[in-house]
Amino acid sequence: MVKLTPSPDRPGLHVSKPSPSEPATASAVCHCGATATAEGDAQVGALVAGWNANHGSAHGRGGAA
């Protein structure tokens, strides 16, 4: 199985929601060195919005999503 958690060697964004009744979780590592984690649907939504606006492909290097 492929490890999906981002790391400095494999930057990206990983979001998980195992079932509708469980809260979402997320972790992100950008090639610029920024890291973040979130738990709960609203917090994960905010992390994803921030990632899309400020990291990953926003840096022009085509970060993983």
N, C-alpha and C positions, 0 to 999 in steps of 0.2 A: 504494500500500500504506500502511496506517495504521501510524504509529510506535507501538510498544507499550511502549517504555521509559518508566517514570514520570518525571516532572519536577516541580519546584515548581508549575508552572502546571497540570499534569495529574497529581496525586498518585495513587498506586495501587501495586499489586503485580503484577510480571510474573515468571512462572516459565517456563523453557524446558527441554525435554529432547528434543533432536533425534532421538535413537534410544536404544533400550534399552541399548546398549553405551557410551554417552557419559554423563558426569556431568550432572546437572541444574545449572542456574544460575538465579539470581533477583536481582532488584533491587526495592527498595521506597522510596517517598518518601511521607511522610505530610504532610497539611496542617499539622500541628503543627511541621514542620521536621525531623523525624527521617528519616534515610536509612540504608539498609543494602544490602549485597550479599552473596551467598553462592555458593559453588561446591561441588558434591558433594551427593549425595542426602541425607545426614544433615544437613548444614548448611542446605540449602534447607528441609528439613522443619522445622528449628528456627526458621528465619526466618519461615516461614509461620505456625507456632504463635505466635510472638511478635507477628506482625502481627495475627492474629486476636484475641489477648488484649489488646493494648495500643494498636492503631492502627486506621486505617480506620473501620469502623462502630463500633468500641469507643468512639470519641469521640462517637458519636451524630450524625455528619454523613454517614453512608452512604458511606464511602470505597470506591473501586473495588477489585475483587478480580480 
